[in-house]
Amino acid sequence: MVADGDVVVVYCRLVDPPHDKIAVCFSSEHNLYFFINSQARRPPEAQVFVRENELDCLSHDSYIDTGFPITFDDTEMTSLRNRGQVSDEIKAQVKVAVKDHGLLIEYHRKMVETNL
């Protein structure tokens, strides 16, 4: 079971080559997540910096990519491992980034604001 704000590890086939990815759920009802990446992606204003010690599953400082919502298919969901909740501070940073960068459609922006 996944809740909004949970950090998950999923074997993802969307990336090439397929491998485990860490993501933050912002809508468990709609299966929507943001990837956590080891390097900042573009645009920089969509990246939320997370220190290694802020999440147990990180082995280095990372970035939540709030500019690109993703979903996992049923096969990927069977590999899901829940790693707990992000902190309230990280949730607040994600909300600010999403509000400020304006890259998401309104529907997704409202989910982030409501669910995190």
C-alpha positions as CSV (number, residue, x, y, z in Angstrom):
1,M,0.0,0.0,0.0
2,V,1.3,3.4,-1.0
3,A,0.3,6.7,0.6
4,D,0.7,10.3,-0.7
5,G,4.2,11.4,0.3
6,D,5.7,7.9,0.4
7,V,9.1,7.2,-1.0
8,V,9.2,4.0,-3.0
9,V,11.8,2.0,-4.9
10,V,10.5,0.4,-8.1
11,Y,12.1,-1.6,-10.9
12,C,11.4,0.8,-13.7
13,R,11.2,-0.2,-17.4
14,L,10.7,3.5,-18.5
15,V,14.4,4.1,-18.1
16,D,17.1,2.7,-20.4
17,P,18.5,0.4,-19.2
18,P,15.7,-0.7,-16.8
19,H,16.7,-0.5,-13.2
20,D,15.5,0.3,-9.7
21,K,14.3,4.0,-9.4
22,I,13.4,5.9,-6.3
23,A,10.3,8.1,-6.5
24,V,8.0,10.2,-4.3
25,C,4.2,9.5,-4.6
26,F,2.1,12.6,-4.9
27,S,-1.2,10.8,-5.8
28,S,-1.6,7.3,-4.6
29,E,-5.2,7.3,-6.0
30,H,-3.9,8.1,-9.5
31,N,-0.5,6.3,-9.3
32,L,1.5,9.5,-9.9
33,Y,5.1,10.0,-8.8
34,F,8.2,12.2,-9.1
35,F,11.5,10.5,-9.7
36,I,14.4,11.1,-7.4
37,N,17.6,11.4,-9.4
38,S,21.3,11.5,-8.5
39,Q,21.8,14.5,-10.8
40,A,19.7,17.5,-11.4
41,R,17.7,17.5,-14.6
42,R,16.4,20.4,-16.6
43,P,14.9,22.8,-15.9
44,P,16.8,23.6,-12.7
45,E,13.8,25.3,-11.0
46,A,11.9,22.0,-11.1
47,Q,14.6,20.2,-9.0
48,V,14.3,19.9,-5.2
49,F,17.6,19.2,-3.6
50,V,17.5,16.3,-1.0
51,R,20.5,15.5,1.2
52,E,21.6,11.9,1.6
53,N,20.7,11.9,5.3
54,E,17.2,13.2,4.7
55,L,16.0,9.8,3.2
56,D,17.1,6.4,4.4
57,C,17.2,5.0,0.9
58,L,19.6,7.6,-0.5
59,S,23.3,6.8,-0.8
60,H,24.2,10.3,-2.0
61,D,22.6,13.8,-2.3
62,S,19.8,13.8,-4.9
63,Y,17.1,15.8,-6.6
64,I,13.3,15.3,-6.8
65,D,12.3,16.1,-10.4
66,T,9.0,17.9,-9.9
67,G,8.7,18.9,-13.5
68,F,7.9,15.4,-14.9
69,P,5.2,13.3,-13.3
70,I,5.4,9.6,-13.9
71,T,3.3,6.5,-13.4
72,F,4.2,2.9,-13.0
73,D,2.5,0.0,-14.8
74,D,1.1,-3.0,-13.0
75,T,4.3,-5.1,-13.6
76,E,6.5,-2.3,-12.1
77,M,4.1,-1.9,-9.2
78,T,4.6,-5.6,-8.2
79,S,8.3,-4.7,-7.5
80,L,7.5,-1.7,-5.3
81,R,9.2,-1.4,-2.0
82,N,7.9,1.4,0.3
83,R,10.6,3.3,2.2
84,G,8.4,5.6,4.3
85,Q,7.4,9.2,4.1
86,V,9.3,12.3,3.0
87,S,9.5,14.9,5.7
88,D,7.1,17.8,6.0
89,E,10.0,20.1,5.0
90,I,10.6,18.2,1.8
91,K,6.8,18.2,1.0
92,A,6.8,22.0,1.5
93,Q,9.8,22.4,-0.9
94,V,8.1,20.3,-3.5
95,K,4.9,22.4,-3.2
96,V,6.9,25.6,-3.6
97,A,8.8,24.3,-6.6
98,V,5.6,23.1,-8.4
99,K,3.8,26.4,-7.7
100,D,6.8,28.5,-8.9
101,H,7.9,26.6,-12.0
102,G,4.4,26.2,-13.5
103,L,5.4,23.3,-15.7
104,L,2.6,20.9,-14.5
105,I,-0.9,21.0,-15.8
106,E,-3.4,22.5,-13.3
107,Y,-4.8,19.0,-12.4
108,H,-1.4,17.8,-11.3
109,R,-0.5,21.1,-9.5
110,K,-3.7,20.7,-7.4
111,M,-2.9,17.1,-6.5
112,V,0.6,18.2,-5.2
113,E,-0.9,21.0,-3.2
114,T,-3.7,18.9,-1.7
115,N,-1.9,15.6,-1.2
116,L,1.6,16.6,0.1
